[in-house]
């Protein structure tokens, strides 16, 4: 992917996220308050632990004649993506 395309995709995703955030604030009527005290700002900064963490552990086992460990006594199964 050329760098120009990657940068356009990044800008589109950032714009979409910002629009979703603005829509949420408009629909809920929530007003954000600016933190004026340094202690409150540090409280929130120290509570940030990291970004999104996702673990996918999909496991599938095929049993067909093309596999090395094919078992003829079991039902045939295939994996397709």
N, C-alpha and C positions, 0 to 999 in steps of 0.2 A: 504494500500500500504506500503510495507516495506520501511524503511528509505533508504536502498541502491538503490531501484528502483526510489525513489523520487529524490535522488541526481543525478542519471544518467540522468533522464529526465531534471533536471535543467541544467546540463552541456550541454546536447544536444541543449536546447533552447538558452543558452548563445552563443554557438558556431555558431548556425544558424543565430542569430542576428548579430554577429560579421562579419560573411561572407557576409551577405546582406549589411552591412555598407561598407565593403571593396569593394564590387562589385559596389556599388553606386558611391564611390569616383573614382574608376577606369573608369567607363563608362562616368561620367560627366567631368572628368579631373580636378576636384576641388582640390586645394592644401590647406590644413589647416595650419594656422599660429599659432605658439606657442605664448600664451600671456605672455609677459615679464614684463608688468607693473602691479603692484599690484592693481591700481585703475580699470583697465579694468577687471581684474579677479573678483574684488568685485562687479563691475557693473553686470556681468553675474550671480554671485552667488545670489545677491539680487533680480534679476529678476525671479528666479525660484520660482514658486508658489506651485507646487505639481505635483503629478503623473497624470496618466490617469484617467479621470472621465467619466463614462458612466451611463446613466439612461435608463433602459428599462421599458416601461410601456405598456406591451401587455395586452389587455383586450378582453376577449371573453365571450359570454353568450350563454349557451345552453338552448334549450327548447325541452325537451323530457319527456316521461312518467315516467322516473326514478327520475326526479327532484321534490323537494317539491313544487316549485312554477310553476309547469307545467301549461301552458295555452293552452287548446285544440283548441282555435280559431286561434292561430298563427301556422305558419309552423314549423314542427319539425326540430330541429338542434342538432347536436352532436359535441362534441369536442374530437379530438383524438390527441395524442402526439406522 
